[in-house]
Amino acid sequence: MRRRLVLSTIAVVVVVLVVLLVPVVLIVNDANDGDTPTDQFVRLAVIAIVALIAAAVLAAVQARQLALPLERLARSAARVGDGDFSAPSSASGIEEIDDIARALRLSANRVDRMLESERSFTADATHQLRTGLTGIAMRLELLERDDDPEIAREARAALEQTHELTTTLDELLAVARRGSSGERTEIDLVALVDHHVSDWQERFATARRQIVVTTGRPVTVTATPGLVGQIVNVLFDNSLRHGAGTLTVEVEGEMVTIEDEGPGVEEVHVAGLFERPADPHAKHGRGLPLARRLAQADGGRLDLVGRRPARFRLTLVPAAPPAGGVDATAEMPVPPDA
């Protein structure tokens, strides 16, 4: 491209010189014919204007020739960003641009292969997990018929959780494939939270802690039950591992706010709280990033709205506009407390 720019510049300069010099020579030759200086200046002005127009036309043509391949390359890059990894790009004849297009194609093909490998692994892992859960469910169904009512009750509860986990696996697989679950429905947020609280009560009681739920204005939300349940589970597990004292769960409209009495989040960790760990083999630090991605895939969001104590807020999409026509999902999160 450098050679082409140099050659195009030389061509423009030559054209301008020709347009200027030839008429000037003619004017000088005709100067003895009695032309006034004013006539000569007018001729020179016309020549200068013609030269500028010629230079502008040549520059526009050359700029267009350089811009077209760059525009095609930009469109190809945008398609890669949208998930189309074919990224076709015809040869432009400009070496540097063709090198970039070739690198883009190679990168797109590499990303496509990696994503296809991850999709295949996710599908295989989901199939194996579903097969194992089916076997567990069959055993629990047998235990559910036990003569001991306590054993039957526990088996029934475990069987319900097994069915929920199977449904959640399907929803997570849909998110991995499409970026969204596609299974949104109108749900009672209070009932869903109460259901998951009942699953966690015993674990918190074992740690000599309790869960307190408060509810405000009830609102039906549009969400995927399995994804919302996973987000709530991540927040409960995070509190059980890192928090302390009573876990307070407040359901107000389309928002679920979770807070405990622990030491909270250090300021240095706030910025990267929802970022995946850099080490792909790290065993910790994946829950909150996953919860935020699930919330975004379901049309909502998850924010840290309080630092000491840690206070997380899950905001979902209301099934109908709230009273007064104000969309609560458009509110900005409250800055973390000092």
Backbone hydrogen bonds, N-H to C=O, Kabsch-Sander energy under -0.5 kcal/mol:
donor,donor_aa,acceptor,acceptor_aa,energy
5,L,1,M,-2.5
6,V,2,R,-2.4
7,L,3,R,-2.6
8,S,4,R,-2.5
9,T,5,L,-2.3
10,I,6,V,-2.4
11,A,7,L,-2.4
12,V,8,S,-2.3
13,V,9,T,-2.4
14,V,10,I,-2.6
15,V,11,A,-2.4
16,V,12,V,-2.4
17,L,13,V,-2.6
18,V,14,V,-2.6
19,V,15,V,-2.8
20,L,16,V,-2.2
21,L,17,L,-3.5
22,V,18,V,-1.8
24,V,20,L,-1.6
25,V,21,L,-2.6
26,L,22,V,-2.0
27,I,23,P,-2.7
28,V,24,V,-2.5
29,N,25,V,-2.2
30,D,26,L,-1.7
31,A,28,V,-0.9
32,N,29,N,-0.5
33,D,30,D,-1.7
34,G,31,A,-0.7
35,D,30,D,-0.6
40,Q,36,T,-1.8
41,F,37,P,-2.6
42,V,38,T,-2.3
43,R,39,D,-2.2
44,L,40,Q,-2.5
45,A,41,F,-2.6
46,V,42,V,-2.4
47,I,43,R,-2.5
48,A,44,L,-2.7
49,I,45,A,-2.4
50,V,46,V,-2.5
51,A,47,I,-2.6
52,L,48,A,-2.5
53,I,49,I,-2.5
54,A,50,V,-2.6
55,A,51,A,-2.6
56,A,52,L,-2.6
57,V,53,I,-2.5
58,L,54,A,-2.4
59,A,55,A,-2.6
60,A,56,A,-2.5
61,V,57,V,-2.5
62,Q,58,L,-2.5
63,A,59,A,-2.8
64,R,60,A,-2.4
65,Q,61,V,-2.2
66,L,62,Q,-1.7
67,A,63,A,-2.6
68,L,64,R,-2.4
70,L,66,L,-1.0
71,E,67,A,-2.7
72,R,68,L,-2.4
73,L,69,P,-2.2
74,A,70,L,-2.3
75,R,71,E,-2.3
76,S,72,R,-2.2
77,A,73,L,-2.4
78,A,74,A,-2.3
79,R,75,R,-2.1
80,V,76,S,-1.9
81,G,77,A,-2.1
82,D,78,A,-1.4
83,G,80,V,-1.4
84,D,79,R,-2.8
85,F,83,G,-0.9
95,E,93,G,-0.6
98,D,94,I,-2.6
99,D,95,E,-2.1
100,I,96,E,-1.9
101,A,97,I,-2.5
102,R,98,D,-2.3
103,A,99,D,-2.3
104,L,100,I,-2.5
105,R,101,A,-2.3
106,L,102,R,-2.3
107,S,103,A,-2.5
108,A,104,L,-2.7
109,N,105,R,-2.5
110,R,106,L,-2.2
111,V,107,S,-2.7
112,D,108,A,-2.5
113,R,109,N,-2.2
114,M,110,R,-2.2
115,L,111,V,-2.8
116,E,112,D,-2.4
117,S,113,R,-2.3
118,E,114,M,-2.4
119,R,115,L,-2.8
120,S,116,E,-2.4
121,F,117,S,-2.5
122,T,118,E,-2.9
123,A,119,R,-2.7
124,D,120,S,-2.7
125,A,121,F,-3.1
126,T,122,T,-2.6
127,H,123,A,-2.3
128,Q,124,D,-2.5
129,L,125,A,-2.6
130,R,126,T,-2.7
131,T,127,H,-2.2
132,G,128,Q,-2.4
133,L,129,L,-2.7
134,T,130,R,-2.1
135,G,131,T,-1.9
136,I,132,G,-2.2
137,A,133,L,-2.7
138,M,134,T,-2.0
139,R,135,G,-1.7
140,L,136,I,-2.4
141,E,137,A,-2.3
142,L,138,M,-1.4
143,L,139,R,-2.2
144,E,140,L,-2.0
145,R,141,E,-0.5
145,R,142,L,-1.1
146,D,143,L,-1.9
152,A,148,D,-2.4
153,R,149,P,-2.3
154,E,150,E,-2.4
155,A,151,I,-2.5
156,R,152,A,-2.2
157,A,153,R,-2.2
158,A,154,E,-2.6
159,L,155,A,-2.3
160,E,156,R,-2.0
161,Q,157,A,-2.0
162,T,158,A,-2.0
163,H,159,L,-2.3
164,E,160,E,-2.3
165,L,161,Q,-2.4
166,T,162,T,-2.1
167,T,163,H,-2.1
168,T,164,E,-2.5
169,L,165,L,-2.2
170,D,166,T,-1.7
171,E,167,T,-2.0
172,L,168,T,-2.8
173,L,169,L,-2.2
174,A,170,D,-1.9
175,V,171,E,-2.2
176,A,172,L,-2.3
177,R,173,L,-1.7
178,R,174,A,-2.8
179,G,175,V,-2.3
180,S,174,A,-0.5
185,T,223,A,-2.6
187,I,221,V,-2.8
189,L,187,I,-0.9
189,L,219,V,-0.6
192,L,188,D,-2.2
193,V,189,L,-2.4
194,D,190,V,-2.6
195,H,191,A,-2.1
196,H,192,L,-1.9
197,V,193,V,-2.5
198,S,194,D,-2.1
199,D,195,H,-1.0
200,W,196,H,-1.2
200,W,197,V,-0.5
201,Q,197,V,-1.5
204,F,200,W,-2.3
205,A,201,Q,-2.6
206,T,202,E,-2.2
207,A,203,R,-1.2
208,R,205,A,-1.7
209,R,204,F,-2.9
212,V,247,L,-2.9
214,T,249,V,-2.8
216,G,251,V,-2.8
219,V,253,G,-0.5
221,V,187,I,-2.0
222,T,317,V,-3.2
223,A,185,T,-2.6
223,A,221,V,-0.7
228,V,224,T,-2.5
229,G,225,P,-2.5
230,Q,226,G,-2.0
231,I,227,L,-2.2
232,V,228,V,-2.5
233,N,229,G,-2.5
234,V,230,Q,-2.4
235,L,231,I,-2.2
236,F,232,V,-2.5
237,D,233,N,-2.8
238,N,234,V,-2.5
239,S,235,L,-2.0
240,L,236,F,-2.5
241,R,237,D,-2.1
242,H,238,N,-2.6
243,G,239,S,-2.2
247,L,210,Q,-2.8
248,T,246,T,-0.6
248,T,259,E,-3.6
249,V,212,V,-3.2
249,V,247,L,-0.5
250,E,248,T,-0.5
250,E,257,T,-3.0
251,V,214,T,-2.7
251,V,249,V,-0.5
252,E,250,E,-0.7
252,E,255,M,-2.4
253,G,217,R,-2.1
255,M,252,E,-1.8
256,V,314,L,-2.6
257,T,250,E,-2.9
258,I,312,F,-2.8
259,E,248,T,-2.3
260,D,310,A,-1.0
261,E,244,A,-2.4
265,V,307,R,-2.2
269,H,266,E,-1.7
270,V,266,E,-0.6
270,V,267,E,-0.9
271,A,267,E,-0.6
273,L,270,V,-1.4
275,E,272,G,-1.2
282,A,279,D,-1.8
290,L,286,R,-2.0
291,A,287,G,-2.6
292,R,288,L,-2.5
293,R,289,P,-2.1
294,L,290,L,-2.5
295,A,291,A,-2.2
296,Q,292,R,-2.5
297,A,293,R,-2.4
298,D,294,L,-1.2
299,G,296,Q,-1.5
300,G,295,A,-2.8
301,R,315,T,-2.1
303,D,313,R,-2.4
305,V,303,D,-0.8
305,V,311,R,-2.4
306,G,311,R,-1.3
311,R,306,G,-2.6
312,F,258,I,-2.5
313,R,303,D,-2.8
314,L,256,V,-3.0
315,T,301,R,-2.7
315,T,313,R,-0.6
316,L,254,E,-2.5
316,L,314,L,-0.5
317,V,222,T,-0.6
319,A,220,T,-3.1
320,A,220,T,-0.5
325,G,322,P,-2.0
326,V,323,A,-0.6
327,D,325,G,-0.5
328,A,326,V,-0.9
330,A,327,D,-1.7
331,E,328,A,-1.7
